[in-house]
Amino acid sequence: MDFDLTEDQRAFQETARAFARERLLPYAGQWDQTRHFPAEELRAAAGLGFGAIYVDEAHGGTGLSRLDAALIFEELAAADPSTAAFLSIHNMVASMVSRFGNDDQRARFLPDIIAGRKFVSYCLTEPGSGSDAAALKTRAEATADGQYRVNGTKAFISGGGIADLYVTMLRTGDQSTGDQSTGGQTARGISCLVAERGTPGLSFGTPERKLGWNSQPTAQVIFEDCLVPQANRLGAEGEGFRFAMMGLDGGRINIAACSLGGARACLEAALAYVRERRAFGRRLADFQALQFKLADMATELEAARLMVHRAAVALDNGATDATLRCAMAKRFATDICFRICDEALQLHGGYGYIADYQVERYLRDLRVHRILEGTNEIMRVIIARKLLEDA
Ligand SMILES: Cc1cc2nc3c(=O)[nH]c(=O)nc-3n(C[C@H](O)[C@H](O)[C@H](O)COP(=O)(O)OP(=O)(O)OC[C@H]3O[C@@H](n4cnc5c(N)ncnc54)[C@H](O)[C@@H]3O)c2cc1C
């Protein structure tokens, strides 16, 4: 067990840190306020190999590990969790196309995704089904001329409206719906289809107004008699739910790593602030109660980072407990890191609540990490199910 980073890991960690400082940090506050989607910076990140970090080199990707990706996302998120998280979803979907697509699909879709010429969205949630994802209702009927006629609505889709490709889970088989915790019976009829923006019948809702994640749009993706070629189906009919869940294992590591970056930035801001700010004739840093708070923040951040890295390695190694570890790490890191941002805000007093100090932006951005890619309650469902199975 070696906890030291390799020379290569230190090198791309430094590349990510420098990129984040130069291209994200100076503008992140403004993007948050104006809801600006930084396409140019995301393409520049892709130019550094961050568009398909853990897609195999044989498929044109950067060929790094999930652990490497976690290191990169932590650095990017230390500047801008929202933009880093968008890129993390792009990476998750790139990996799904690479792993589950055939040669033709990889040739058609991957080069543009890897280069950041095209952005990708992951479409699982629907207005009536979030945690109970297998209850989705969007339906694809096969036509005689090799297409699917798709009808239904996806909700809360990151990149909805600006992404070029929509990797969509929909029902090609049985109509039954229900709770995935009953053993996935209802997941059997779900397939995974790549829909391209511009296809007639594919439209988008008005971008949602949100607490955070403002540098990327979230919108409904609406299919109305939308004809998508059957040649765009990843894998066989019925495999979509499995692909969606496999994608999310890695997605959870990515989002947890984005939380690490946001929390680290807030801890650093708090450390700087308490050394400057004075009250009752002393620096805030001289109050032991506040020192203890900082000590706890640093300790808990380290614990979260270790869990995220351990889960990433489990995923890289194809370990049987990888899903469990990803759920544990996502649950712990996103909860703890949000709390660290909140403590940092508290340490800033009233200034923490003011946008100029940025801590409130990190807090708002990290809040949603406890909700998406499976809520933290669903993480507990996954963990408890595994514990009880093993017992
Ligand atoms: C900004 C943003 C971006 C998003 N991006 C995407 C995206 O790109 N693609 C995508 O597919 N989805 C996306 N989502 C959707 C997200 O994954 C869902 O919101 C999430 O899975 C929860 O689903 P829900 O909102 O329907 O809540 P519900 O499932 O209705 O849950 C409501 C509450 O009940 C709890 N709950 C539900 N079931 C159980 C249970 N069995 N036991 C205990 N508690 C339970 C939940 O934890 C939650 O607290 C995004 C959401 C947001 C807010």
PDBQT file of the ligand as one rigid body, heavy atoms in Angstrom, charges set to zero:
ROOT
HETATM    1  C1  LIG A 401     -28.379  20.528 -10.514  1.00  0.00    +0.000 C 
HETATM    2  C2  LIG A 401     -28.782  19.114 -10.809  1.00  0.00    +0.000 A 
HETATM    3  C3  LIG A 401     -28.164  18.438 -11.867  1.00  0.00    +0.000 A 
HETATM    4  C4  LIG A 401     -28.552  17.137 -12.176  1.00  0.00    +0.000 A 
HETATM    5  N1  LIG A 401     -27.988  16.523 -13.256  1.00  0.00    +0.000 NA
HETATM    6  C5  LIG A 401     -28.487  15.316 -13.674  1.00  0.00    +0.000 A 
HETATM    7  C6  LIG A 401     -28.016  14.735 -14.901  1.00  0.00    +0.000 A 
HETATM    8  O1  LIG A 401     -27.139  15.273 -15.582  1.00  0.00    +0.000 OA
HETATM    9  N2  LIG A 401     -28.595  13.571 -15.300  1.00  0.00    +0.000 N 
HETATM   10  C7  LIG A 401     -29.554  12.944 -14.585  1.00  0.00    +0.000 A 
HETATM   11  O2  LIG A 401     -30.005  11.893 -15.021  1.00  0.00    +0.000 OA
HETATM   12  N3  LIG A 401     -30.010  13.473 -13.419  1.00  0.00    +0.000 NA
HETATM   13  C8  LIG A 401     -29.507  14.648 -12.952  1.00  0.00    +0.000 A 
HETATM   14  N4  LIG A 401     -29.969  15.207 -11.786  1.00  0.00    +0.000 N 
HETATM   15  C9  LIG A 401     -31.045  14.543 -11.058  1.00  0.00    +0.000 C 
HETATM   16  C10 LIG A 401     -30.598  13.912  -9.734  1.00  0.00    +0.000 C 
HETATM   17  O3  LIG A 401     -29.815  12.782  -9.983  1.00  0.00    +0.000 OA
HETATM   18  C11 LIG A 401     -31.888  13.607  -8.944  1.00  0.00    +0.000 C 
HETATM   19  O4  LIG A 401     -32.442  14.851  -8.530  1.00  0.00    +0.000 OA
HETATM   20  C12 LIG A 401     -31.622  12.707  -7.756  1.00  0.00    +0.000 C 
HETATM   21  O5  LIG A 401     -31.279  11.404  -8.191  1.00  0.00    +0.000 OA
HETATM   22  C13 LIG A 401     -32.835  12.628  -6.814  1.00  0.00    +0.000 C 
HETATM   23  O6  LIG A 401     -33.995  12.360  -7.508  1.00  0.00    +0.000 OA
HETATM   24  P1  LIG A 401     -35.313  13.239  -7.239  1.00  0.00    +0.000 P 
HETATM   25  O7  LIG A 401     -34.911  14.664  -7.382  1.00  0.00    +0.000 OA
HETATM   26  O8  LIG A 401     -36.398  12.727  -8.098  1.00  0.00    +0.000 OA
HETATM   27  O9  LIG A 401     -35.642  13.012  -5.713  1.00  0.00    +0.000 OA
HETATM   28  P2  LIG A 401     -36.517  11.808  -5.116  1.00  0.00    +0.000 P 
HETATM   29  O10 LIG A 401     -36.063  10.524  -5.672  1.00  0.00    +0.000 OA
HETATM   30  O11 LIG A 401     -37.952  12.152  -5.266  1.00  0.00    +0.000 OA
HETATM   31  O12 LIG A 401     -36.102  11.867  -3.594  1.00  0.00    +0.000 OA
HETATM   32  C14 LIG A 401     -36.641  12.834  -2.676  1.00  0.00    +0.000 C 
HETATM   33  C15 LIG A 401     -36.040  12.554  -1.308  1.00  0.00    +0.000 C 
HETATM   34  O13 LIG A 401     -36.431  11.235  -0.858  1.00  0.00    +0.000 OA
HETATM   35  C16 LIG A 401     -35.278  10.461  -0.582  1.00  0.00    +0.000 C 
HETATM   36  N5  LIG A 401     -35.502   9.062  -0.938  1.00  0.00    +0.000 N 
HETATM   37  C17 LIG A 401     -36.017   8.571  -2.101  1.00  0.00    +0.000 A 
HETATM   38  N6  LIG A 401     -36.059   7.236  -2.063  1.00  0.00    +0.000 NA
HETATM   39  C18 LIG A 401     -35.600   6.863  -0.849  1.00  0.00    +0.000 A 
HETATM   40  C19 LIG A 401     -35.388   5.599  -0.207  1.00  0.00    +0.000 A 
HETATM   41  N7  LIG A 401     -35.652   4.446  -0.806  1.00  0.00    +0.000 N 
HETATM   42  N8  LIG A 401     -34.908   5.604   1.057  1.00  0.00    +0.000 NA
HETATM   43  C20 LIG A 401     -34.583   6.769   1.680  1.00  0.00    +0.000 A 
HETATM   44  N9  LIG A 401     -34.746   7.991   1.110  1.00  0.00    +0.000 NA
HETATM   45  C21 LIG A 401     -35.234   8.023  -0.132  1.00  0.00    +0.000 A 
HETATM   46  C22 LIG A 401     -34.180  11.082  -1.420  1.00  0.00    +0.000 C 
HETATM   47  O14 LIG A 401     -32.895  10.778  -0.917  1.00  0.00    +0.000 OA
HETATM   48  C23 LIG A 401     -34.523  12.550  -1.331  1.00  0.00    +0.000 C 
HETATM   49  O15 LIG A 401     -34.015  13.077  -0.136  1.00  0.00    +0.000 OA
HETATM   50  C24 LIG A 401     -29.552  16.487 -11.414  1.00  0.00    +0.000 A 
HETATM   51  C25 LIG A 401     -30.147  17.158 -10.335  1.00  0.00    +0.000 A 
HETATM   52  C26 LIG A 401     -29.770  18.453 -10.025  1.00  0.00    +0.000 A 
HETATM   53  C27 LIG A 401     -30.445  19.148  -8.882  1.00  0.00    +0.000 C 
ENDROOT
TORSDOF 0
